[in-house]
């Protein structure tokens, strides 16, 4: 029977498209940092330059995806785009510390890049990142 065991949202059993080992990190030419350990991102800018963590996902055009993540400390920006660093799929969303990010986007191509970015000083820690 179609839909059995999928849960309320229908996405509970879909695989997570995010690969914890596939983040591309950058300090943005400044003295900030972006690191990944066991799928947990720690990102801090230097006050001028944004540090970033990007990941390219294989998506289906027209399909709606939900991104979820826990933000433990300090707010961080999130975007999705058709190119690395782009925001043409989902506008920048600022998530506050201690919050759970949970929002949707509609893929416009077979590849979608997601990005977490921070310009201000002070670590932002992002964990349990999933796109389904």
Protein Blocks (a to p, Z undefined) as FASTA:
>chain_A
ZZihnajnopmmpccfbdfklcccdehhpabdcddeehiacdddehlaccddddddddde
hiacddddddfbhcadddddfbehiaklbccddddehiacddddddfbfbdcdddddfbg
cidddehiacZZ
